[in-house]
């Protein structure tokens, strides 16, 4: 819980310098909280700091890989998906 609370300033500020939406802060802190529980469990189970460090690194690598894929491929597919959705909506109406 303390680990999640320490992260409030990092997640509370939006890119424009204002306050981020409370829902976004809550989701971010929930992810941090459950991550800290998992990494703490890994440390307690193995009594080795390398194990949770490697798990944290793997989790971060997964996040960056997903972010790359979304930024690289999603905009074009999103536009196509929206066009199909709008066409379908026009047919229904």
C-alpha positions as CSV (number, residue, x, y, z in Angstrom):
1,X,0.0,0.0,0.0
2,X,2.8,2.4,0.9
3,X,4.5,1.7,-2.5
4,X,1.3,2.6,-4.3
5,X,0.8,5.7,-2.3
6,X,4.3,6.9,-3.0
7,X,3.4,6.8,-6.7
8,X,0.4,9.2,-6.4
9,X,2.4,12.2,-7.5
10,X,3.7,10.4,-10.6
11,X,0.3,9.4,-11.7
12,X,-1.7,12.4,-10.5
13,X,-0.2,14.9,-12.9
14,X,-1.5,15.0,-16.5
15,X,0.7,15.8,-19.5
16,X,-0.6,19.4,-19.5
17,X,0.4,19.9,-15.9
18,X,-3.1,19.6,-14.6
19,X,-4.7,16.9,-12.5
20,X,-5.2,13.6,-14.2
21,X,-8.8,12.1,-14.1
22,X,-9.4,10.3,-10.9
23,X,-10.3,7.1,-12.7
24,X,-7.0,7.1,-14.5
25,X,-5.2,7.6,-11.2
26,X,-7.1,4.8,-9.6
27,X,-6.4,2.3,-12.3
28,X,-2.7,3.2,-12.3
29,X,-2.4,2.9,-8.6
30,X,-4.3,-0.5,-8.7
31,X,-1.9,-1.8,-11.2
32,X,1.1,-0.6,-9.1
33,X,-0.4,-2.1,-6.0
34,X,-1.0,-5.5,-7.4
35,X,2.4,-5.4,-9.1
36,X,4.0,-4.7,-5.8
37,X,2.1,-7.6,-4.2
38,X,3.3,-10.0,-7.0
39,X,6.9,-8.8,-6.9
40,X,6.9,-8.9,-3.1
41,X,5.6,-12.5,-3.2
42,X,8.3,-13.4,-5.6
43,X,11.0,-12.0,-3.3
44,X,9.5,-13.6,-0.2
45,X,9.2,-17.0,-2.0
46,X,12.7,-17.0,-3.5
47,X,14.6,-14.8,-1.0
48,X,16.4,-13.5,-4.1
49,X,16.2,-9.9,-5.4
50,X,17.1,-11.0,-8.9
51,X,13.8,-12.9,-9.4
52,X,11.4,-9.9,-8.8
53,X,13.8,-7.6,-10.7
54,X,13.8,-9.9,-13.7
55,X,10.0,-10.2,-13.5
56,X,9.6,-6.5,-13.3
57,X,12.0,-6.1,-16.3
58,X,9.9,-8.6,-18.3
59,X,6.7,-6.8,-17.4
60,X,8.1,-3.5,-18.5
61,X,9.4,-5.1,-21.8
62,X,5.9,-6.5,-22.4
63,X,4.4,-3.0,-21.8
64,X,6.8,-1.3,-24.2
65,X,6.3,-4.0,-26.8
66,X,2.5,-3.5,-26.7
67,X,2.9,0.3,-26.8
68,X,5.2,0.0,-29.8
69,X,2.7,-2.2,-31.6
70,X,-0.2,0.1,-30.8
71,X,1.7,3.2,-31.9
72,X,3.0,1.5,-35.0
73,X,0.0,-0.3,-36.3
74,X,-3.2,0.9,-34.6
75,X,-3.8,4.3,-36.1
76,X,-4.4,3.0,-39.6
77,X,-6.5,0.0,-38.4
78,X,-8.4,2.3,-36.1
79,X,-9.4,4.6,-39.0
80,X,-10.5,1.6,-41.1
81,X,-12.4,0.1,-38.2
82,X,-14.2,3.5,-37.6
83,X,-15.0,3.8,-41.3
84,X,-16.6,0.3,-41.3
85,X,-18.5,1.1,-38.1
86,X,-19.8,4.3,-39.5
87,X,-20.9,2.6,-42.7
88,X,-22.6,-0.2,-40.7
89,X,-24.4,2.4,-38.6
90,X,-25.5,4.2,-41.7
91,X,-27.0,1.0,-43.1
92,X,-28.8,0.3,-39.8
93,X,-30.3,3.8,-39.6
